[in-house]
Amino acid sequence: MEPIKLNTREAILWLTLIGGVIGVVFGLVPLIYGRIKGKAKLGIIGFIVSIVAGAIWAVLPLIVMITFVFLILRKDKPTEVVVVNDEPIDVAINDDEQVH
């Protein structure tokens, strides 16, 4: 069997395609988790970023997957409302008071 010979352009193309496929496989995890947990937008973003990251370097989709699964599964912190002043002052300008 003869060894496969690739020039630099073909090697880069194949590595990019293989990385993209790896990105699709890893990107399915945040996509599915996002749909299940009701955060579909975050899941779709994770899927797309994973594909792009895989095309750049085949190891990056793993990091992207872990990050987006963490973002999807974490609980949102409730927003704390602080009342600064219970009795606000009236700052309305009447017609008889003209500002000069």
SULHUMO-V488250 format. One record per backbone hydrogen bond with DSSP energy under -1.0 kcal/mol. CO is the residue of the C=O (numbers start at 1). NH is the residue of the N-H. E is the energy in kcal/mol with one decimal. If there is no record, write none. Layout:
# SULHUMO-V488250
co,nh,e
CO,NH,E
CO,NH,E
This chain:
# SULHUMO-V488250
co,nh,e
7,11,-2.3
8,12,-2.4
9,13,-2.2
10,14,-2.6
11,15,-2.5
12,16,-2.2
13,17,-2.5
14,18,-2.8
15,19,-2.3
16,20,-2.2
17,21,-2.1
18,22,-2.3
19,23,-2.3
20,24,-2.0
21,25,-2.2
22,26,-2.6
23,27,-2.3
24,28,-1.1
27,31,-1.6
28,32,-2.7
29,33,-2.6
30,34,-2.5
31,35,-1.7
32,36,-2.4
33,37,-2.6
34,39,-2.5
39,43,-1.8
40,44,-2.6
41,45,-2.2
42,46,-2.2
43,47,-2.0
44,48,-2.4
45,49,-2.7
46,50,-1.9
47,51,-1.8
48,52,-2.2
49,53,-2.7
50,54,-2.1
51,55,-1.8
52,56,-1.4
53,57,-2.8
57,60,-1.3
59,62,-1.1
60,64,-2.5
61,65,-2.8
62,66,-2.2
63,67,-2.2
64,68,-2.7
65,69,-2.4
66,70,-2.0
67,71,-2.3
68,72,-2.2
69,73,-2.5
70,74,-1.8
